[in-house]
Amino acid sequence: MKTTRAIARQLFGAKYESIRKSLLAACILFFALYAAGWELEIAPSILYLTTFCFSADVMRQLLTGRRCGERMEGFFVLPFENRSLVYSYAAALGAHTLLTKTLLLWAAFFSAAAWSFLEIVTAFLCGCAACGVTAVSYLMCRKRKLVLPLCWGAGILIVILFVPSSAAVLAAALASLAAAAVCLYFASAWDFYSFAAAAKKTIHRKGRTGNVFLYLARYLTANKSYLVNTAGLWGIAVFLPLLFGGFQGLDLLPFGFAILCLNTPLCTLLSGDPDLEQALRVLPGQPGRFCRQYSLFLFAVNGFAAAVYLCSWQLIRGEIGLWDVGIAALFALLGAVFSVLLEWKFPIRDWKTESDLWRHPRKYLVPLFLLLLAAFLGIWR
């Protein structure tokens, strides 16, 4: 319990203030939606599926995050009991996932439809199972054992989607929790030491040539979550023309450029690396040089996403001209410059996990401005 409390206080704060804030936000969301009379018919399988996938993704972000890896490194310099640290670490990360992230999702679901006690308990256990399965899958994937995690996750999804019984899903969740507990019993705490923490040291060691653009490229390739997020935006760029095809009377092409600039991990590099930020502010001549190349790097990433979007639009809907290419370059440039300015002038402080950093409200400022600009261009054209 001492180990669990120590890790929990690092995640939630010394007085567990993150839990209070999350509970307050969930209550406000629940009663706001309930008072608005927003009612939907939602199948229980949708609740279970959303809970499982969302919780698993948040848990994955925590496990691969550099900040959690640094916390584990701090525990390794002290005497520790392996099994106690493994269970405490997994339980603390799972509690953080459910109480600060999934709780808001449940507030929206529970306010929109009526649920039985069995369905609520099953949804809760689906979230717990997602955290346990993700923790075990993370350890297996680090050892290149990919088949079992894939089959395990696929089996749970099959039960949720194709077995129309809450009791069956509940049994699958309980069985997964028990299996995860057994697997963690034989796990080593050293296996939780995130590669992202070690990657940071490698990047800084290799990035001494002075080429900031090369440093940022290595930073991107060394953090798999950054790559996944960037590749996900490129995938969204392919399907956005299909989504916008049903709207008439408004040019929606610029809206896609604004959406594709929402690459939160890459737009918060300085906030996510306080040591780098401190070094840049101390060394003479570095801020301007770094910010210029950082802007160029973001412009290249945004520009590639915009290029994928334009190609998809041309193949699906056609009518792409030089004006549209110019608008794409403008949005990519504005998104890059404003993101870097926000990072330099208003870095995000006092975050506990990368998930908290990437979901900070500040990330919506640049996309909101670009969406307003897109609306103006859509109406003007």
C-alpha positions as CSV (number, residue, x, y, z in Angstrom):
1,M,0.0,0.0,0.0
2,K,2.9,2.4,0.7
3,T,4.2,1.8,-2.8
4,T,0.8,2.3,-4.3
5,R,0.2,5.5,-2.4
6,A,3.6,6.8,-3.5
7,I,2.9,6.2,-7.2
8,A,-0.7,7.5,-6.9
9,R,0.5,10.8,-5.3
10,Q,2.8,11.3,-8.2
11,L,0.0,10.8,-10.7
12,F,-2.9,12.5,-8.9
13,G,-1.0,15.1,-6.8
14,A,0.1,15.2,-3.2
15,K,-3.5,15.6,-2.0
16,Y,-5.1,13.7,-4.9
17,E,-6.4,17.0,-6.4
18,S,-6.7,15.4,-9.9
19,I,-9.4,13.1,-8.6
20,R,-11.4,15.9,-7.2
21,K,-11.1,17.9,-10.4
22,S,-12.1,14.9,-12.5
23,L,-15.1,14.1,-10.2
24,L,-16.3,17.7,-10.4
25,A,-15.9,17.8,-14.2
26,A,-17.8,14.5,-14.5
27,C,-20.7,15.7,-12.3
28,I,-21.0,19.0,-14.2
29,L,-21.0,17.1,-17.5
30,F,-23.5,14.5,-16.3
31,F,-26.0,17.0,-14.9
32,A,-25.6,19.4,-17.8
33,L,-26.5,16.7,-20.3
34,Y,-29.2,15.2,-18.1
35,A,-30.8,18.7,-17.7
36,A,-30.7,19.3,-21.4
37,G,-32.9,16.2,-21.9
38,W,-30.4,14.7,-24.4
39,E,-31.6,11.1,-24.7
40,L,-30.3,8.4,-27.0
41,E,-30.9,4.7,-27.5
42,I,-27.5,3.1,-27.0
43,A,-26.8,-0.6,-27.2
44,P,-24.9,-2.0,-24.2
45,S,-22.2,-3.4,-26.6
46,I,-21.4,0.2,-27.7
47,L,-20.9,1.2,-24.0
48,Y,-18.6,-1.8,-23.4
49,L,-16.7,-1.4,-26.7
50,T,-16.1,2.3,-26.2
51,T,-15.1,1.8,-22.6
52,F,-12.6,-0.9,-23.4
53,C,-11.0,0.7,-26.4
54,F,-10.8,4.2,-24.8
55,S,-9.4,2.9,-21.5
56,A,-6.9,0.7,-23.3
57,D,-5.6,3.6,-25.5
58,V,-5.2,5.9,-22.5
59,M,-3.4,3.2,-20.5
60,R,-1.1,2.6,-23.5
61,Q,-0.2,6.3,-23.6
62,L,0.6,6.2,-19.9
63,L,2.8,3.1,-20.2
64,T,4.8,4.5,-23.1
65,G,5.0,8.0,-21.7
66,R,8.5,9.3,-20.8
67,R,7.3,10.8,-17.5
68,C,6.1,7.5,-16.2
69,G,9.4,5.9,-17.2
70,E,11.2,8.6,-15.2
71,R,9.1,7.7,-12.2
72,M,10.0,4.1,-12.5
73,E,13.7,5.0,-12.7
74,G,13.3,6.8,-9.4
75,F,11.9,3.7,-7.7
76,F,14.8,1.6,-9.0
77,V,17.4,3.6,-7.0
78,L,15.6,2.5,-3.8
79,P,15.2,-1.0,-2.4
80,F,11.9,-2.4,-3.7
81,E,10.0,-5.7,-3.7
82,N,9.4,-6.7,-7.4
83,R,5.9,-8.1,-7.2
84,S,4.7,-5.2,-5.0
85,L,6.1,-2.6,-7.4
86,V,4.6,-4.3,-10.4
87,Y,1.1,-4.5,-9.0
88,S,1.3,-1.1,-7.5
89,Y,2.4,0.5,-10.7
90,A,-0.2,-1.2,-12.8
91,A,-3.0,-0.4,-10.3
92,A,-2.0,3.2,-10.0
93,L,-1.9,3.7,-13.8
94,G,-5.2,1.9,-14.1
95,A,-6.8,4.0,-11.4
96,H,-5.5,7.2,-13.1
97,T,-6.9,6.1,-16.4
98,L,-10.4,5.3,-15.1
99,L,-10.8,8.2,-12.6
100,T,-9.4,11.0,-14.8
101,K,-10.2,10.0,-18.3
102,T,-12.8,7.2,-18.6
103,L,-15.0,8.7,-15.9
104,L,-15.9,11.6,-18.2
105,L,-16.8,9.1,-20.9
106,W,-19.1,7.3,-18.5
107,A,-20.7,10.6,-17.4
108,A,-21.7,11.2,-21.0
109,F,-23.0,7.7,-21.6
110,F,-24.9,7.4,-18.3
111,S,-26.6,10.8,-18.8
112,A,-27.8,10.0,-22.3
113,A,-29.5,6.6,-21.6
114,A,-30.9,4.5,-18.8
115,W,-28.7,1.6,-17.7
116,S,-29.3,-1.3,-15.4
117,F,-27.0,-2.1,-12.5
118,L,-25.5,-5.1,-14.3
119,E,-24.7,-3.0,-17.3
120,I,-23.0,-0.3,-15.2
121,V,-20.9,-3.0,-13.3
122,T,-20.0,-4.6,-16.6
123,A,-18.8,-1.3,-18.1
124,F,-16.7,-0.7,-15.0
125,L,-15.1,-4.1,-15.2
126,C,-14.5,-3.6,-19.0
127,G,-12.5,-0.5,-18.1
128,C,-10.5,-2.4,-15.5
129,A,-9.9,-5.3,-17.9
130,A,-8.7,-2.9,-20.5
131,C,-6.1,-1.5,-18.2
132,G,-4.9,-4.9,-17.0
133,V,-4.8,-6.4,-20.6
134,T,-2.9,-3.3,-21.9
135,A,-0.4,-3.6,-19.1
136,V,0.3,-7.2,-19.8
137,S,0.3,-6.6,-23.6
138,Y,2.8,-3.8,-23.2
139,L,5.2,-6.1,-21.4
140,M,4.7,-8.8,-24.0
141,C,5.2,-6.4,-26.9
142,R,8.5,-5.2,-25.5
143,K,9.7,-8.8,-25.6
144,R,8.5,-9.1,-29.2
145,K,5.6,-11.4,-28.3
146,L,2.8,-10.0,-30.4
147,V,0.6,-12.9,-31.1
148,L,-0.9,-13.4,-27.7
149,P,-1.8,-9.7,-27.1
150,L,-3.5,-9.5,-30.5
151,C,-5.5,-12.7,-29.9
152,W,-6.4,-11.6,-26.4
153,G,-7.7,-8.2,-27.5
154,A,-9.5,-9.7,-30.5
155,G,-11.2,-12.3,-28.3
156,I,-12.6,-9.6,-26.0
157,L,-13.8,-7.5,-28.8
158,I,-15.5,-10.5,-30.4
159,V,-17.3,-11.3,-27.2
160,I,-18.4,-7.6,-26.8
161,L,-19.6,-7.3,-30.4
162,F,-21.1,-10.7,-31.2
163,V,-22.4,-12.0,-27.8
164,P,-25.6,-10.1,-26.9
165,S,-25.3,-10.7,-23.2
166,S,-24.0,-8.5,-20.5
167,A,-23.3,-11.6,-18.4
168,A,-21.0,-13.0,-21.0
169,V,-19.1,-9.7,-21.3
170,L,-18.9,-9.6,-17.5
171,A,-17.4,-13.1,-17.5
172,A,-14.9,-12.2,-20.2
173,A,-13.8,-9.1,-18.3
174,L,-13.4,-11.0,-15.0
175,A,-11.5,-13.8,-16.8
176,S,-9.2,-11.2,-18.4
177,L,-8.6,-9.5,-15.1
178,A,-7.7,-12.8,-13.5
179,A,-5.4,-13.7,-16.4
180,A,-3.7,-10.3,-16.3
181,A,-3.1,-10.6,-12.5
182,V,-1.4,-14.0,-13.1
183,C,0.8,-12.6,-15.9
184,L,1.8,-9.6,-13.7
185,Y,2.7,-12.0,-10.9
186,F,5.6,-13.3,-13.1
187,A,6.5,-9.9,-14.6
188,S,9.6,-7.9,-13.7
189,A,9.4,-4.3,-12.6
190,W,12.3,-3.4,-14.9
191,D,10.1,-4.3,-17.9
192,F,8.0,-1.3,-17.1
193,Y,10.9,1.1,-17.6
194,S,9.6,2.9,-20.6
195,F,11.8,3.0,-23.7
196,A,10.7,6.6,-24.1
197,A,12.7,7.6,-21.0
198,A,15.8,5.9,-22.4
199,A,15.0,7.3,-25.9
200,K,15.2,10.8,-24.4
201,K,18.8,10.2,-23.3
202,T,19.7,8.7,-26.7
203,I,18.2,11.6,-28.6
204,H,20.0,14.2,-26.5
205,R,23.2,12.3,-26.9
206,K,22.8,12.0,-30.7
207,G,21.5,15.6,-31.1
208,R,24.7,17.4,-30.3
209,T,25.5,18.2,-33.9
210,G,23.5,21.4,-33.7
211,N,20.9,20.4,-36.4
212,V,17.6,21.1,-34.7
213,F,15.6,19.7,-37.6
214,L,17.5,16.4,-37.3
215,Y,17.0,16.4,-33.6
216,L,13.2,16.8,-34.0
217,A,13.1,14.1,-36.6
218,R,14.8,11.7,-34.2
219,Y,12.5,12.8,-31.5
220,L,9.6,11.9,-33.6
221,T,10.9,8.5,-34.6
222,A,12.0,7.6,-31.1
223,N,8.5,8.2,-29.6
224,K,6.1,5.7,-31.2
225,S,3.0,7.4,-29.8
226,Y,4.0,10.6,-31.7
227,L,4.3,8.5,-34.9
228,V,0.9,6.8,-34.3
229,N,-0.8,10.2,-33.8
230,T,0.9,11.6,-36.9
231,A,0.0,8.6,-39.0
232,G,-3.6,8.7,-37.6
233,L,-3.9,12.3,-38.9
234,W,-2.7,11.2,-42.3
235,G,-5.3,8.4,-42.3
236,I,-8.0,11.0,-41.3
237,A,-6.8,13.1,-44.2
238,V,-7.7,10.3,-46.6
239,F,-11.3,10.0,-45.4
240,L,-12.2,13.6,-44.7
241,P,-13.4,14.2,-48.3
242,L,-15.9,11.4,-47.9
243,L,-17.2,13.0,-44.6
244,F,-17.5,16.5,-46.2
245,G,-19.2,15.2,-49.3
246,G,-22.7,15.4,-47.9
247,F,-22.6,19.2,-47.2
248,Q,-23.8,21.7,-49.8
249,G,-23.6,25.5,-50.0
250,L,-20.3,25.9,-48.2
251,D,-16.7,25.2,-49.2
252,L,-15.5,22.7,-46.6
253,L,-12.0,22.2,-48.1
254,P,-10.3,24.7,-45.7
255,F,-11.9,23.0,-42.7
256,G,-9.9,19.9,-43.3
257,F,-6.6,21.9,-43.3
258,A,-7.6,23.3,-39.8
259,I,-8.4,19.8,-38.4
260,L,-5.1,18.3,-39.7
261,C,-3.1,20.9,-37.7
262,L,-4.3,19.3,-34.5
263,N,-1.1,17.3,-33.9
264,T,-1.0,17.7,-30.2
265,P,2.2,15.7,-29.3
266,L,4.4,17.5,-31.8
267,C,2.9,20.9,-30.8
268,T,3.9,20.4,-27.2
269,L,7.5,19.3,-27.5
270,L,8.9,22.1,-25.2
271,S,6.1,21.6,-22.6
272,G,6.9,17.8,-22.6
273,D,10.6,18.3,-22.2
274,P,11.3,21.0,-19.5
275,D,15.1,20.3,-19.6
276,L,15.3,21.2,-23.2
277,E,13.2,24.3,-22.7
278,Q,15.4,25.4,-19.8
279,A,18.6,24.9,-21.9
280,L,17.1,26.9,-24.8
281,R,16.2,29.8,-22.6
282,V,19.7,29.9,-21.0
283,L,21.9,29.5,-24.0
284,P,22.4,32.7,-26.1
285,G,21.0,32.8,-29.6
286,Q,19.3,29.4,-29.2
287,P,15.6,30.5,-28.9
288,G,15.3,32.1,-32.3
289,R,17.3,29.4,-34.0
290,F,15.3,26.6,-32.4
291,C,11.9,28.2,-33.0
292,R,12.7,28.8,-36.6
293,Q,13.6,25.2,-37.3
294,Y,10.8,23.9,-35.0
295,S,8.3,26.0,-37.1
296,L,9.9,24.6,-40.3
297,F,9.5,21.0,-38.9
298,L,5.9,21.5,-38.0
299,F,5.3,23.1,-41.4
300,A,6.7,20.1,-43.1
301,V,4.5,17.7,-41.0
302,N,1.4,19.8,-41.5
303,G,2.2,20.3,-45.2
304,F,2.4,16.5,-45.8
305,A,-0.9,15.9,-44.1
306,A,-2.4,18.7,-46.2
307,A,-0.9,17.2,-49.4
308,V,-2.5,13.8,-48.5
309,Y,-5.8,15.6,-48.0
310,L,-5.6,17.4,-51.3
311,C,-4.8,14.2,-53.2
312,S,-7.7,12.4,-51.6
313,W,-10.0,15.3,-52.3
314,Q,-8.9,15.3,-56.0
315,L,-9.5,11.6,-56.4
316,I,-12.9,11.6,-54.7
317,R,-14.4,15.0,-55.6
318,G,-12.0,16.7,-58.0
319,E,-11.8,20.5,-58.6
320,I,-8.5,21.1,-56.9
321,G,-6.6,24.2,-58.2
322,L,-3.6,26.4,-57.4
323,W,-5.7,28.5,-55.0
324,D,-6.4,25.4,-52.9
325,V,-2.7,24.5,-52.8
326,G,-1.9,28.0,-51.6
327,I,-4.6,27.8,-48.9
328,A,-3.1,24.5,-47.8
329,A,0.4,26.0,-47.5
330,L,-1.1,29.0,-45.6
331,F,-2.9,26.8,-43.0
332,A,0.2,24.6,-42.6
333,L,2.4,27.7,-42.0
334,L,0.0,29.4,-39.6
335,G,-0.6,26.2,-37.6
336,A,3.2,25.7,-37.3
337,V,4.0,29.3,-36.4
338,F,1.2,29.8,-33.9
339,S,1.9,26.5,-32.2
340,V,5.6,27.3,-31.7
341,L,4.7,30.8,-30.4
342,L,2.3,29.3,-27.8
343,E,4.9,26.7,-26.8
344,W,7.5,29.4,-26.3
345,K,5.4,32.1,-24.7
346,F,2.9,29.9,-22.7
347,P,4.4,26.4,-22.1
348,I,2.2,24.0,-20.2
349,R,3.3,23.4,-16.6
350,D,2.5,21.1,-13.7
351,W,1.2,18.2,-15.8
352,K,1.5,14.6,-14.4
353,T,1.3,12.4,-17.5
354,E,1.6,12.9,-21.3
355,S,-2.1,12.2,-21.5
356,D,-2.8,15.2,-19.3
357,L,-0.4,17.3,-21.4
358,W,-1.9,16.3,-24.8
359,R,-5.5,16.9,-23.5
360,H,-4.8,20.4,-22.1
361,P,-7.3,23.0,-23.3
362,R,-4.6,25.1,-24.8
363,K,-4.3,22.7,-27.7
364,Y,-7.6,23.9,-29.1
365,L,-6.5,27.6,-29.4
366,V,-4.7,27.2,-32.8
367,P,-7.3,24.8,-34.4
368,L,-10.1,27.2,-33.2
369,F,-8.4,30.1,-34.9
370,L,-7.8,28.1,-38.0
371,L,-11.5,26.9,-38.0
372,L,-12.7,30.5,-37.8
373,L,-10.4,31.3,-40.7
374,A,-11.7,28.3,-42.6
375,A,-15.3,29.4,-42.0
376,F,-14.4,32.9,-43.4
377,L,-12.8,31.4,-46.5
378,G,-15.6,28.9,-47.0
379,I,-18.2,31.7,-46.9
380,W,-16.2,34.1,-49.0
381,R,-15.6,31.6,-51.8
